[in-house]
Amino acid sequence: MPDPASLQPWLLIVLYVATIALVWRRSVFYRRFVMILMGILCLIWWGLSAQLPPVVGWVFVALQVLTASHFVRLVHARLRSVPYRALLTIPAHWFAASTVLALPFAVAAALGYPTPLFVVAYLIGGFGVYQSLSATPEVIDLDLDRRDRGPLAPLVIEPARDPDLHGRRFAPEPERLRVVQITDPHLGPFMSPAQLAAICQRAVDTDPDLVLITGDLLTMESHGAVKAIAAAFAPLKQLEGRVFACHGNHDHEDPASVREGLERAGVRLLVDEWARVETRVGPVDVIGSDYHWTHRDEKTAALFTNRPDDGTPRILLLHNPGHIGHVPEGAVDLVLAGHTHGGHVGLLSLGSAWTVVRGFTSIPDHGLWARGAERLYVHRGTGHYGFPIRLGVPREESVLQVRFLDR
């Protein structure tokens, strides 16, 4: 009688073929993504399998089935319940991300150097799930002096303060504009409408002058979810007239739902538009740039045509910080951006500023940057999307205390 463990590779092959067949109805991009990722997971199992006790091999197969089920059910994507996410979605994300992290150990084992240290990848993945689900409140002081700092480069700012945002208000500073930025909430696997509503209520509790939303409300699970979007941002209706948003790239997958959901919550969506707001520090211009896929130079320049500087501070909502090069130099005081999720994977939790984005691209990834006299603040993200988990780059829930020194 054959060893039951010898059936494991055949079961994974059957599972792979069945998964691809079942997701074939969705887009070409999606089925290619599933083919590649599921293939990588199978190859990593093959590399590790020689050192796995049979029972661990069966656990791996079971988790692969769970992950395949997650991808198949995304063919008809929709927002899921908390129990569903806890029992299927989040474990699938943890397993997929952790297995990818185990790749070096699989290669070593395939070359004849097996090590039980591969379990470290799954422990690290568990920490990543924790970081993906939690955030520490912060207050960040930004003193904008409009001094020419030369080419785009990161700036060092004072460490963030923790004012117990979750439990009480903290005293306003008369010369500082209090801004709460929400970006990349990505309603879906790691962000339910109830979670985002709680974040919005905590923002309201800080009594901000402005709440500025810099895009990417959606995942594939939240397309068409107008009621969920409206419910998620409903607490901000208490600040009507002080809440503005711009589009992110994922919002263009279903812009009608984004617009209607935000309107129901009293949020004004700025699509290449300006709004002048009276605040405790005086008038402030809030400018919302649409997410442009083509002709960015012309479209962004047009946003500032016939807009002479009258001394009013200007804040630009620009989803992708990599697009700052398309903004005319000196046109604004502060740019607020998101998109990068703070770099998503990096060493911030260990005290280093390094992230994958900073290491391999020139895109600003997190924190305060300067380009000439302008300042760019890149938020680490209210949620995330893309790589299944955050790792070493925690979510951000902050209040920006902005002082315009030369205005």
N, C-alpha and C positions, 0 to 999 in steps of 0.2 A: 504494500500500500504506500503511495507516495506521501512524503512529508507534507502536511497541510501548508507549512510555511512556503513551500515551493510554488504554491498557487498565487502568492502575493504579486509577483511581477505581472502575471497574466491578468489578474484582477485589475491592476492599475492600467494596463493597456486597454482593456475593455472599457473601463471607466473613462479613460481619455477619449476614446473614439465616441462613446455615447454622449459625453459632454459636448464635444464639438458638434455632433449631429443636432443636439437639442438647442444649441445657441445659434445655429446657422441662420435662423429667421431674423436675427437682429442685424445690425449694421456690419459692414465689412470690417471696419475698425474694431468693433467689439469682438467679433469672432477671431480675428487675428490676435488680439490681445489675450483672449482666453487660451488659444492654441499655444502661444508662446509661454505664458505663465504656467499653465498646467504642465506643459512639456518640461519646463525648467524644474518644477517641483518633482516630477517623476525621475528626472536625471539625478537630482540631488539625492532622492531616496536610493537610487541604484548605487551611488557612490558610498552612501552610509550603510547600506543593507548588510554588508559582510560583517559588520561589527554589532549589528542590532540583534539582541535576543528575539526569538520569534514573537513573544508577546508584545514587545515594543514595535516590531514590524507591523503587527495587526493594529496597534494603536495609530500608527502612521497611516495605514490604509483607511481606517475609519475617519481620521481627520481629513484625508484627501477626499473621501466621499462627502463629508460635510462641506468642504470648500467648493467642490464641484456643484453641490446643491445650491449653494449661495449664488454662483455664477449663472446657473440655469434659471433660477427664480428671478434674476435681474432681466431676463428677456421681457418680462412684464413688470418692469420696475415701478415701485410705489413706496411711499413712506411706510415703515413697519412699526409694529408695537414694541414696547420696551422688552417684554419677554422674548419676542422673536429676535431682536437684536442681541440680547444677552445670551441666547442659546445657540444662535446660528451665525449672525452677521459678524459680531465682534470676535468670536472664536475663529471663524474663517480668516478674518484679517490678521489675527495674531499668528495663526499657523502659516499662512502664506508668507508674511513678512519674516518670521523667524526662520523658516526653511531657506529663504533666500539668504539670510544672514549666515546660515550654516554651510553655504557653498564652499568656503575655504577648507572646512573640515571634510567635506565630501570629496573634494579633489585630493586632499592628503590621503584619505582612506583608499581611494581608487588607485593611488600610486604606491600603496603598500605601507602607509603610515597611519593606521587607524588610531583614534584617540577618543576617549569618552568626553573630552572637553566640548564636543558638539552641543551638549546640553546647555552650555553657556549661551548659545545663540537664542535658545527658547526662553531662557531667563531674561535676557536682554529684551526680547520681544515682549515679555510680560510687563517690564518696566515701561516700554514704549506705549503699551495700551493704557497704562496708568497716566502717562503724560498726555495722551490723546484725549483723555476724559476729564482732566482737572486743570485748574489754573489758579495761580496765586495773585491776589489783588495788588496793584502797584500804583503809585503816583510818581509821575516823571516830570521834572521841571525842565522846560525848554526856554532858554534865554536866546532870543534871536537878535543878533547885533548887526546883521547885513554887512559884515566885513567880508571883503573879497577873499575867499579861501582857495581860489584857483580851481583846477580840475576836480571832478567828482571824486570825493574821498570820504571815508567814515570819520566821524568825530567822536571823541570820548565825552560822555556826559556823566553827571553825578549818578551814583547808584540809586535805583528806584527805592522809594519809601513805601512801606506797607501801612496804610492808615485804617485798617479794618473796614474796608469798603462794604463788607457784607453786613455789618451790624449798625453803623451809625454814620451820620453826616460829619464831614470835617469842615473846619472854618474856611470860607473863601478868602482869597488874597486879592485885594481891590485892583492891583495893577496886573493881575494875571487872568487871561482868558482860560476858562476851564472847558476842556474838550474831551469827550469820550469818543474814541474811534472804535467802530465795529467793522471788521473786515473778514471776508472768507468764512462766514459761518457754515456754509455748505450743509444745509439741511439734509440729513440722510443718516448714514450708518453711525456716526459718532456725535450727531447733533440733532436732537428731537426738537419739535416746536416748543415743548414745555421747557427744555433746557435753555433754549435761546430766549424764551420769554423771561425766565428767571434772570438771565444775564442783562436783559434790557431793563428789568425792574431795578436791578442793582445800579445800573447806569442812572436811572431816574433818581434814585435815592442819593446820589452824589450832588444833585442840583447843578447840572452842567449848564454852561452857556450854550453849548452846541453839542449835538450828537451827530457824528459824521460817519456814514456807512460807505465804505470804499469797495463795494461790489462782491461778486461771487456768492450769492445767496443759495445757489442751486447745486445739487448733484443730479445724476440721472434718476434718482428715486423721488425727487421733488418736482419734476416737471408736471405742470398742470395743477399743482397743489396751492391754489390761490388762498383757500381758507387757512391752510397751515401756515403760509407766509404771513398772512394778516394776523393770525393768532400769535405767532412767534414775536412779532414786532408790536403787538397791541399795547404793551405798557408805555411805549414811546408816545402814544397819543396824548399822554399827560403833558408832553413838552411840545405840543403842536406849534409850528412856526420856528422851532429851534432844531429840527431834525431834517437832514438832507442826505441824499445818496447819489452815487454814480453807478454805472454799469461795470461789471467785471466780465471777463471773457465768457464764463459759463452762463451768465445771465442772458446772453444772446441766444442760448439754446431754447429759451422760452421767455422772450421779453414781455409778452402780454401778461403772463402770470405774475412776473416780477412787478410790473407797473401797477397792476390792479391790487395785488397783495399789499404793496407799500402804500398806495393811496388809501386803502381801508384802514391802515394803521396811522394815518396822518403824516406819513413821510413824504417829503417832496423829492422826486427823482429829477436830478439835473442832467439833462442830455445835451452837452455842449451849451450850457446855460449858466447865467450868473444870478446870484441872489444877495442882496444887501440886508444884513441883519443887525438890529440894534442889540448890543450886549452891555454888560456891566463895565466894559473897558471902552465903550464907544462902538461906532459902526464897524462891521467887518464884512468884506466881500467873500462869499463862498462860491467857488467856481467848480462845476462838475463836468469833467471831460468824459465823453463817451469812450467805449473801448473800440478803437479803430483798427481794423485789420489791414487796411491799405491807405496810402497817401497820408500818413500820419503827420508829416511835416506841415503840409498845406492845411489840413483840418485843424491841427492844434494851433497853428499860427492864426488862423481865422478866428479862433476863440478870443483872441486878444486884439483884433483889429478894431480901431476906433475906440479903444479903451485907455485913454491917457491916465497916468498915475496921479490921483488926487490926494495921495497921502493916506488913504484908507488901507489898513492891513488886508492882504489877500491870501486866502487859503485855497489851494487847488486840490480837488479830489481826483486822483489819477491812479487807477487800479494797479497797473503794472509799473513798478519803479524803474524798470528797464527802458521805459518810454520817456524818461525825463529829458533825454537828449533832444526830443522833439519840441520841448517847451522853450519859447524864446527866452534867452538869458535875461534875468532881471525882471521878468514879468510878474513874479509872485514872491511873497515872503516865505511861505511854507507850503510844501507839497506833502500830502498824506497819501500813502500807498499801502498795498498789501501784496497779494498774489503769490509771494514766495513762501508763505507760511513760516517766515523766519529762517528759511533755509531747509526746514523740514527735518533733515538729519544732520547732526553736528555735535559740537562739544560744549555748547553753552552751559549745560548742566554741570560741567566740570570746570567752569570758570574761563573757558577760552571763547573767543569770538568766532572761531572757525566753524563753517558749515560746508556742506557739499556744494551749495550754490556759490559761496564765496571762493571755494577752492578751485572750482572748475569753470566759472563764468565770471563776467564782469558786471553782473546784475547786482545792484544793492540788495542785501538779503534781510537785514534787520537793524533797528536802531536809527540813530541820527547820522545824516550825511550832509555834506556841503558841496555845492557847485557854484562857484563864484560867491555872490551875496545871498543866494537862495539856500534854504535848508529843506531837506527831505527827511521825513520820518517814515520808516518802514515798520509797520506793525507785524508782530509774529503770527497773527491770525487768531480769530475767535474759534475757528474750527480748522479742519483740513480735508484734503481730498488728494487723490493720486496714489503715492506710495501708501500702503495700507495703514501704517502707524507713524506717529512722530517718534523721533528717537534723539534724545539729547537736546531737543529744542522745544521747550514747553510752550503751551498756549499762552496767549496774553489777554489779560483783562485789566486795562490800565486807564488812568485818568491823566491827561496831559495838561499841565499848568503852563500856559504859553505866555511869555512876556515879549512884546515887540519893543526892543530897546531903542531903536532908531526911528520910530514912528511918532 
